[in-house]
Amino acid sequence: MSNDLQQTSLPAQRLPVYRADRLRVTDGANLGDALSFADELVPDDIYELRYLSDIQGLSIEVRESGQFIISPESSLGTPGAGLHADSVLTFMAPTGETVETLLLVEVDTDGHVADIYAAPLAPLYVKTPYSLVGIDRESARLRMAQMACVSFSSGTHITMASGEQRAIEDLKAGDLVLTRDDGPQPIRWVGHSTVRALGEFAPIVITAGTLNNADDLIVSPDHRLFIYQRHDHIGAGRSELLVRARHLVNGNTVFVQEGGYVDYFQLLFDTHQIIFAEGISAETMQADTRTRPVLPQEINQELPNAHDAAASQAHQAIEVTETLLKRPNVVDLLRRASSK
């Protein structure tokens, strides 16, 4: 394993992508050409997603320097290869609906383009003409940071230090929240964004009672929930688990809620914390090389570069892999495992 891979400590971020050659110009200046990086694109060209184009998983890790690399677990690309967040493209369908697409460029050891990937932030459909109406070279890292942030939806009730259950939209910096490991802790920063509830931004709904939660818990797809197993029903080999919401989707008690818009809120503390949302344990935002672009400048200046690295690594060590969770009754098993 290369030194660059050994230095990477943050968990991989998986993006569903198409290879760029699956999107080709059917009308316009670049007729017949595949999607390319921003400098080679021409506004108003019409693109179509080719028939039988499968979306694939590109797993990305981040070096301490902030450079993206392709993870060893990725089903695409060369492990350890550099990855450049090139641009955010906006396509318009004939209906007038727009789809933002993150453009990622893989480079070889000499810095030459090895491959290009398109990560749509909302679904793209085959045989649909999409007009390229926007090329944004400035927001690619911000979009990646937004996807890496763990977020609660508006209306989520957070347990305060006093025991009060307060809606997340009513929280502010300085409020004391009850944490699992460190007792009452003040909020450093509350973030808020409104996004279309599609694709990678569509929230996951964990219905009331599914994991012993008091009410529906609605979170971003990669939000990790903390579960203490009294009985190891899934064979994890330990009692403390962190489980990503997306890995619990069963289409029934846990489902993806697509359509319209969602208000997402992020809670940042001085260290990465486990708090109580709708009565169950869930992680807070971590300020790291992936998520820092969403933070205000003054917060970034105040936080050390090695923000709560020890807590983050401890939490990462108890995360459950998707493979272990691939069973139809996993949610029921986890509910029973955490019940008295």
Solvent accessible surface area in square Angstrom, and as a share of the most:
residue,aa,sasa,rsa
1,M,168,0.75
2,S,57,0.37
3,N,107,0.55
4,D,50,0.26
5,L,22,0.11
6,Q,118,0.52
7,Q,104,0.46
8,T,21,0.12
9,S,45,0.29
10,L,23,0.11
11,P,18,0.11
12,A,17,0.13
13,Q,8,0.04
14,R,115,0.42
15,L,2,0.01
16,P,22,0.14
17,V,0,0.00
18,Y,18,0.07
19,R,82,0.30
20,A,6,0.05
21,D,60,0.31
22,R,68,0.25
23,L,2,0.01
24,R,77,0.28
25,V,3,0.02
26,T,65,0.38
27,D,88,0.46
28,G,35,0.34
29,A,81,0.63
30,N,32,0.16
31,L,119,0.59
32,G,41,0.40
33,D,73,0.38
34,A,30,0.23
35,L,3,0.02
36,S,16,0.10
37,F,53,0.22
38,A,3,0.03
39,D,110,0.57
40,E,96,0.43
41,L,16,0.08
42,V,55,0.32
43,P,78,0.49
44,D,102,0.53
45,D,2,0.01
46,I,39,0.20
47,Y,2,0.01
48,E,42,0.19
49,L,3,0.01
50,R,104,0.38
51,Y,137,0.52
52,L,134,0.67
53,S,15,0.10
54,D,110,0.57
55,I,85,0.43
56,Q,67,0.30
57,G,8,0.08
58,L,0,0.00
59,S,7,0.04
60,I,1,0.00
61,E,25,0.11
62,V,2,0.01
63,R,41,0.15
64,E,138,0.62
65,S,97,0.63
66,G,10,0.10
67,Q,76,0.34
68,F,8,0.03
69,I,0,0.00
70,I,0,0.00
71,S,0,0.00
72,P,65,0.41
73,E,124,0.56
74,S,17,0.11
75,S,85,0.55
76,L,6,0.03
77,G,33,0.31
78,T,80,0.47
79,P,72,0.45
80,G,20,0.19
81,A,15,0.12
82,G,9,0.09
83,L,10,0.05
84,H,102,0.46
85,A,11,0.08
86,D,22,0.11
87,S,0,0.00
88,V,4,0.02
89,L,0,0.00
90,T,32,0.19
91,F,2,0.01
92,M,77,0.34
93,A,14,0.11
94,P,95,0.60
95,T,112,0.65
96,G,41,0.39
97,E,109,0.49
98,T,45,0.26
99,V,10,0.06
100,E,55,0.24
101,T,0,0.00
102,L,0,0.00
103,L,0,0.00
104,L,0,0.00
105,V,8,0.04
106,E,7,0.03
107,V,37,0.21
108,D,62,0.32
109,T,143,0.83
110,D,109,0.56
111,G,50,0.48
112,H,119,0.53
113,V,75,0.43
114,A,57,0.44
115,D,39,0.20
116,I,20,0.10
117,Y,0,0.00
118,A,0,0.00
119,A,2,0.01
120,P,8,0.05
121,L,12,0.06
122,A,7,0.06
123,P,47,0.30
124,L,12,0.06
125,Y,139,0.53
126,V,58,0.33
127,K,138,0.58
128,T,31,0.18
129,P,54,0.34
130,Y,5,0.02
131,S,24,0.15
132,L,0,0.00
133,V,67,0.38
134,G,22,0.21
135,I,41,0.21
136,D,54,0.28
137,R,127,0.46
138,E,154,0.69
139,S,22,0.14
140,A,2,0.02
141,R,95,0.35
142,L,64,0.32
143,R,48,0.18
144,M,3,0.01
145,A,0,0.00
146,Q,49,0.22
147,M,21,0.10
148,A,14,0.11
149,C,6,0.04
150,V,16,0.09
151,S,4,0.02
152,F,2,0.01
153,S,8,0.05
154,S,51,0.33
155,G,34,0.33
156,T,5,0.03
157,H,70,0.31
158,I,0,0.00
159,T,15,0.09
160,M,6,0.03
161,A,38,0.29
162,S,97,0.63
163,G,46,0.44
164,E,80,0.36
165,Q,92,0.41
166,R,62,0.23
167,A,19,0.15
168,I,0,0.00
169,E,78,0.35
170,D,93,0.48
171,L,12,0.06
172,K,128,0.54
173,A,63,0.49
174,G,48,0.46
175,D,18,0.10
176,L,89,0.44
177,V,0,0.00
178,L,59,0.29
179,T,4,0.02
180,R,91,0.33
181,D,82,0.43
182,D,76,0.40
183,G,23,0.22
184,P,72,0.45
185,Q,51,0.23
186,P,57,0.36
187,I,4,0.02
188,R,68,0.25
189,W,38,0.13
190,V,37,0.21
191,G,3,0.02
192,H,106,0.47
193,S,32,0.21
194,T,77,0.45
195,V,25,0.14
196,R,75,0.27
197,A,3,0.02
198,L,33,0.17
199,G,30,0.29
200,E,25,0.11
201,F,19,0.08
202,A,1,0.01
203,P,2,0.01
204,I,4,0.02
205,V,3,0.02
206,I,0,0.00
207,T,35,0.20
208,A,55,0.43
209,G,37,0.35
210,T,6,0.04
211,L,11,0.06
212,N,74,0.38
213,N,4,0.02
214,A,85,0.66
215,D,72,0.37
216,D,61,0.32
217,L,0,0.00
218,I,40,0.21
219,V,0,0.00
220,S,9,0.06
221,P,11,0.07
222,D,25,0.13
223,H,0,0.00
224,R,12,0.04
225,L,1,0.01
226,F,16,0.07
227,I,12,0.06
228,Y,96,0.37
229,Q,5,0.02
230,R,114,0.42
231,H,110,0.49
232,D,65,0.34
233,H,70,0.31
234,I,4,0.02
235,G,54,0.52
236,A,17,0.13
237,G,71,0.68
238,R,87,0.32
239,S,43,0.28
240,E,61,0.27
241,L,0,0.00
242,L,0,0.00
243,V,0,0.00
244,R,31,0.11
245,A,0,0.00
246,R,65,0.24
247,H,37,0.17
248,L,1,0.01
249,V,59,0.34
250,N,66,0.34
251,G,60,0.58
252,N,110,0.56
253,T,47,0.27
254,V,0,0.00
255,F,65,0.27
256,V,69,0.40
257,Q,81,0.36
258,E,92,0.41
259,G,44,0.42
260,G,52,0.50
261,Y,156,0.59
262,V,16,0.09
263,D,53,0.27
264,Y,9,0.03
265,F,18,0.08
266,Q,14,0.06
267,L,1,0.01
268,L,0,0.00
269,F,1,0.00
270,D,69,0.36
271,T,54,0.32
272,H,5,0.02
273,Q,4,0.02
274,I,1,0.01
275,I,0,0.00
276,F,49,0.21
277,A,0,0.00
278,E,10,0.05
279,G,49,0.47
280,I,20,0.10
281,S,14,0.09
282,A,0,0.00
283,E,5,0.02
284,T,1,0.01
285,M,1,0.00
286,Q,20,0.09
287,A,2,0.01
288,D,11,0.06
289,T,38,0.22
290,R,27,0.10
291,T,3,0.02
292,R,36,0.13
293,P,56,0.35
294,V,32,0.18
295,L,11,0.05
296,P,44,0.28
297,Q,131,0.58
298,E,101,0.45
299,I,17,0.09
300,N,43,0.22
301,Q,130,0.58
302,E,106,0.48
303,L,10,0.05
304,P,86,0.54
305,N,145,0.74
306,A,75,0.58
307,H,5,0.02
308,D,19,0.10
309,A,42,0.32
310,A,84,0.65
311,A,30,0.23
312,S,6,0.04
313,Q,98,0.44
314,A,60,0.47
315,H,18,0.08
316,Q,61,0.27
317,A,76,0.59
318,I,26,0.13
319,E,31,0.14
320,V,2,0.01
321,T,91,0.53
322,E,74,0.33
323,T,112,0.65
324,L,50,0.25
325,L,5,0.02
326,K,150,0.64
327,R,79,0.29
328,P,133,0.84
329,N,74,0.38
330,V,8,0.04
331,V,6,0.03
332,D,47,0.25
333,L,20,0.10
334,L,0,0.00
335,R,74,0.27
336,R,113,0.41
337,A,0,0.00
338,S,26,0.17
339,S,40,0.26
340,K,217,0.92
